[in-house]
Amino acid sequence: MSQSRKYWIDDFQPDDATFWERTGKRIAWRNLVWSIFAENLGFSVWLMWSVVAARLPLAGFKYTTEQLFQLVAIPGLVGAILRFPYTFAVPKFGGRNWTIVSALLLLVPTSLLVYLVQRPDTPFWLMGVAAATAGFGGGNFSSSMANISFFFPENEKGFALGLNAAGGNLGVSMVQLFVPLVIGFALLPGAAESGIHLENAALIWMPFVVIAAIGAARYMDNLTAARSNFRDQVIVAQRTQTWIMSTLYIGTFGSFVGFSAALPLLLKTEFPQVTGNLAFLGALVGSVSRPMGGKLADRLGGAKVTLLCFGAMALASMGVHWALAAHSFGVFLAMFLLLFVITGIGNGSTFRMIPAIFRALHLRGVRASDASARSEALATARRESAAAIGFVAAIGALGGYFIPRAFSVSLKTSGSVSMAIVGFELFYVACGVITWFAYLRRSFLTELLPSLAEADA
């Protein structure tokens, strides 16, 4: 393996068993560790407003409930949009280089939050701008996942991507666990010794952001194999499979991030009598279960696991609906936690499907005996699947916007969130039908993509 430039690796062959055991595994896991750390901070910053918005009234802000839900939703929308350029940044600038930049960009939303939450007269539009910059944290996921997909062999990719995503997703749970604990203490010099200190919601992450940038600079690598031009990447937008998987990922990851963002405010709205910080539990169990989804998909097939997840999500949503109607907090929390576990498993299984699908697409018609053509097809499949991962992640992240907005609209029009939950139930059923129709029908597997059955097995 030669290195023509510092921090650039020109020859990286994870599917070569000898190379992998001798050199590749160590490099891959070193990059994965720092990728997880940076991505974890990205999610923490992205979801800061899920905690802060619910407590702005306590700090003297006079925003309406609908405006508070908007502050929760805006980072989700901006983060989803930013995932497109973040995906393209890895092949353009290199995974290591972009991790440094994307980490340092997190200092923008954290600095703005520190400044504005100490000023209760801040107009809503300006607070909305500050919330929008938290979308920088949401963009990190696409670049991180696209980058890590190049480092691992095909038979370990599902678990590696699941672990990378789970480490990032845990940032949601961390922000919802630690921020309520620290906002009661003055951390800035000269701050009042009493009251609520929402600026701490951002302050606690800033030193770690700097550490992430330094760690990425020293210990991560750029892969020449990941380089591709814009045209090579946007071709995935022309693939029907990209759009199918994007729809499914709205159902899995979109639900995870959307429910994570909305749950703290939803608890205060629907069960104001309940005290204690419980919102972090949802994101925690959803994050921890994600590698399980990747592992199950590696063994059983991503489409089968994903179909089962959508069926279970529809049933769990019905349980949430019943609990709200009965005003049973215990059942509500249990059903929501179950929903989070299933979304985590579904996140892992849907992402595992993407490399398998693109591998099958490019191996179709290639003779096993033609080593040169097979190698070229696999290289193209890796580049396109990495681009598709970022694209699908961007579309899926829209759930972080639509779910809080759906709750807000449902509350405004009907006085409850039941209408929104019914919509979620119907969407999960539709996603299950799409999964079966596109990937589990025997005619599809045997006629249109004969190699997908083997790749997804």
N, C-alpha and C positions, 0 to 999 in steps of 0.2 A: 504494500500500500504506500503510495507516494503522496506527498503534500507539496503542491506547487506554491501554495500561499499559506501563511500561518492561519490556523483555525479553519482551513478548508481541507476536506478529505476528498480526493479525486476518485478513489476506487473503493467502494463500499458494497459488498455483496452479502447481504444477510441470509440469502437463501442457499449460500454455499456452506455446507455443514462444517467443513474444516475451518474456513475463515471465521465463521460465527463463533465456534468454540475457542479458537485461538485469540481472536482480536475483537470481532464484532460485538459480542455480548457485553463486554466491559464498556465499550464506547456507548452502546445503545442505552444501557442502564444509567450511565453517568448523565447522559443528556436527558433521559426520562426524569430523573430525580429533580433536576433544576427546572425542567419544563413544568412539572407538577407544582413546584414551589411558586413559580411565577404565575401560573394559571390560577392557583388557589387565591393569590392576592387579587388577581383580576376579578374573580367572582365575588370576593369580599367587597371590593370597591363598587362593583356593578350593583350589588344588592344592598348597599348602605342605606339607600332611601326606603327600603322596605321597613326598616326599623325607625329611621329618623322621621319619616312622614307621619307615622302613628303618634309620635310624641311632640310634634310641632305645636299643637294647641297648649300643651303644658308649659312650653317655653314662651308663650304669649303671642303666637301667630294666629291670625284670625281667618284662616282659610276654611272653606267649606269641605264637607266629607268628599264630595265629588272632586274637588281640587286636590285633596290629599291622595285619592286614588290615581289621579293623573300624575302626580309626582312619583308614585310607585311605578306607573306604566311607562313613562317617558324613557327611562334608561333602557327598558326592554326593547323599545322600538329602535332607538339609536344604536344599541348594541347589535341588533340584528342587521341593520344596514351596514355597520362598520365591518361586519364579518366578511363581506365580499372583498373589500380591498385588503383586509388582513390576510385572507387566504392567498391572494396574489402576491403578497409581500414576501412570503417565504421563498418561492422560486426566483423572485427578483433580487432580493437582498441577502438571502441565506437565513436559515433557521436561528442560528446563534445571534446574528446581527439584529434580526427583527425582534427577538426576545428582549434584547437590551433596550431597544427603542420603545417597544410596547410597555415594558415595565416602567420606564421613566415617565411615559405619558400619564400614568396613574397619579402622578403628583398634581396634575391639573384639577381633576374633580375633587381630590382630597383637600387641596388648598382652598378651592372655592367654597366647599362645605364649611370648613373651619371658619372662614370669614363671615359668611352670610347667616349661619344659624345663630350667631350672636347678636343679630340685628332684626328684632321682630317687626320692624317697619318695612322689611324688604318686600317689594311688590312681587306678586305671584309670577309674573312673566320672567323676572330675573331669577327667581328660585327655580323655575322650570328650565332655564338655560343651564344653571348649575347641575340640575339633575340629569340633563341631557349629556353632559360631559362624562358622567359615570358610565356611559355607553362604551367608553374606551376599554373598560374592564370586560365588557361582554365580547368585544372583538377578539380578545386574547385567545379564546377557546379555539376558533377556527385555525388561526396560525399555528397554535400549539399542536392540535390534532393532525393537521396536514404535515407538519414537520416530523412528528414522531412516527407517522405511518411509514416513512422511508427507512427507519432504523431497525425494524424488526422483521423476521422472516414470516412468511404467510401463515404458518401453523401456530405462531405466537402473537399474531397481530391483534386478534380479538381481545385477548387478555391485556396486552400492553395498552391498547387504546382505551379499554375499560378502566384500567388502573389510572391512566393519565387523566381521563375525564372525571373519575371518582375523586381523585385528589383535588382537582379544580372545583368540582361541585361541593366539596366539603367547605369551601370558602363561604358558601351561603349559610351553612349551619354555624360556622364560626362567627360570622358577623352578627347573626341573630342570637347567639349565645353570649358573646363577650361584650357587645356594645351596650346592652341594658345593664351590665355589671359596672361598666366604667363611666357611664354618663352622670353618675352621682358624685363624682370626685373632680376637683379642679386640677388639671394638669398643666395649663398654661400659666406662666408667671403673671401675677396681677389679677387672675380670674377670681370672681366672687367665690367665697368658700361655701356658699349654700346655693340651692336651686339645682336645675338640670343643666348639664354641660354637654349639649349635643355635638359640640366641636370635637369631643373625644372620639366620636364615631369615625372620624377620619384620621385624627392624630395617631391613633394606635397602629395604623397600617403604614404610615410614612417611613419609619426606619426600615421596615421589612422590604418595602419597595426598593430602597437603595441597595439593600443586601441582595435582592433578586437580580438587579442590574449588574452588580459586581460579580456575582456568582455565575451568571450567564456569560459574561465577558471572559472569565477565567477558565470555565470548565465545560462550556458547550462548543459544538462544532457546526460548521456549515457543510452540507453535502453537495458536491458537484452534480450528483445524480438527480438531485431535486430541482436543478435549474431547468427552466422552460420559459418560453415566451408567452405573452398574453394570449395569442391565438391558440396555442396548444392547450391552454387552461380553459378558455371560454367554450371550447368545443363540448365540454360536458353539459353546458346549458342546452345543447341540441339533442341530448340523449333523453329519451322517454324515461329511462330508469332513474335518472337524476331527479326528475319531477315527482315520480312515484315515491321515491325514498324521502324526498323533502316533505311530502304530505304526511307520510308516516312519522317522520321525526317531529313534526308539529304536534302530533298526538302524544309522543313519548317525552322528548326533551322539552317541547313547548309547554306541556302540562307541568313538568317538574319545575321549571323556572317560573312559570306563571303562578302556580300555586304557592311556591316559595315566596314570591314577591307579595302576593296578596294575603297570605295567611295571618301575619301579625295584625293587619288592619281589619281583616275579616273576623278574627277572634274578638277584637274590641267592639266591633259593630254588632255581632250576633250574640255574643256571650259576655256582656260587660261586667257581669257579676264574678267572672272567673279571674282570679289573680294569679300571679306567677308567670314566669317566662317559659312558655311551652312551644312557641312557634319554631324554634330551632330544631325540634325533634323531627319534623317532616323532612327538611333538607338533609338531616343527618342520616336517617334510615334510607332515603332515596339515593344518597351518595354511596353509602356503604354497599348497597345492593347492586350497584352498577357493574363492578367487575364480575359479579356472578352471572349477569346477563351475557357478557362477552364470553365467559367460560362455557356456559350452557350452549351458546350459539356455536362455539368451536366444536362442541361434541355432538349436538343434536341437529344443528342447522338453524341459521338465523331466522328464516321465515316461519318455521314452526313455533319457535319461542315467541316471536313477535305477535303471531296470531293469538296465542294463548294469553299474552299480556293484554291485548286489546279487549278480549272477552272479559278478563278479570277486572280491567279498568272500568268497563261499563257497569259491571255488577257493584264494584266499590262505590262508584258515583251514585248509584241508586241508594246505597246504604247511607251516604252523606245526605242525600235528599230526604230520606226518611227521618234521619236524626234531626235535621233542621225543622221538619214539620212537627216532630215530637218534642222539640227543644231539649234533646238529650245530649248534653255535652260529652258524656263518656263515650256514647256510640259515635258521635260526630268525630271526636279525636281518634278513636280506633279506626274508623273507616277512612279518615284522611291519611293516617299513618300507613294503612294498608295500600292506599292509592299511591303514596309516595314510593313504597317498596316496589310496587309493580312498575311504576314509571322508570325507576332506576334500572330494573332488569330489562325493560323494553329499550331504554337508552343504549345499553350495551349490545343487545341483540340486533337492533336496527343498524348500528354503526358497523357491526361485524358483517352484515350483509353486503355493504358497499364494496369492499375489496373483492369479495367472492363474485359479485355480479360483474364487475369490470374485468376481472380475470377471465371469467367465462366468455364475455363479449369478445375479447381480443384473442382468446385461444380457439375460438370457433373457426373451424376449417384449417387450422394449423396442424400438420402432421407431427406426431410425437417424435418421429425419427429426424425431423428437420430441426436440429439444435439451434442453428443460427436464427431461423424465423421464430422459434419458440422463445428464445432469449429476448429478441426485439419486441415480441408481443407482450412478454411479461414486463419489460421496462416501460412500455407505453401504458400498460394497465396500471402500474404503480403510480405513474405521473397523473393519469386521469383519475384514479381513485382518490389520490390525495387532493386534487382539485375538487372532486365531487364531495369529499368529506367536508371541506370548507363551505362549499355551496349549500349542501344539505343543512349544515350547522347554522348557516345564516338564515335560511328560510324557517327552520325549526325554532329558532330563537324568537320569532315573531309571537310565539305563545306568551312570552314574557310581557308583551304589550296587550295582546287581545284578551287574555284571561282577566287581568285587573280591570280592564275597560269593560268587559262583559259583566263583571260583578257591579261596577259602578252604574252602568246603564240599567241593569236589572233592578238595582236598589232605587234608582231615580224613577223608573216607570211603574214598578209594581210594589215597591216598598220592601222587597225581599230579594234574596239571591237565587231563589228556586228556578226562575226562568233561565238563568245562566247555566245552572247545573244540568237542566234538561237538555240544553244545547250541547253540553259536553258529552252527555250520555249518547246522544245521537251521532255525534262525530266519532266517538270511539267505535261504535258499531260499524259506521261507514269505513273506518280505517281497517277494521278486521276483514270486511268484505274485500277491500282493495288488496290486502295482503294475500288472501286466498286466491283471488282472481289472477293476480299478477305473478305469484311465485309458487303456489302450491297446486295449481291445476296440472294434472298429468300431461295434458296436451301442450301446455307452455313449456314444461321442462323437457319433453322429449322431442318437440318439433322446432320451437323457436330458439331455445337455448339449451341444447343437449348437454353442454358441459357444465351448466349451472348446478345440476343435481350433484355432480361429483365435487365441484368447488365448494358447495355449501354444506356438504355432508360432514 
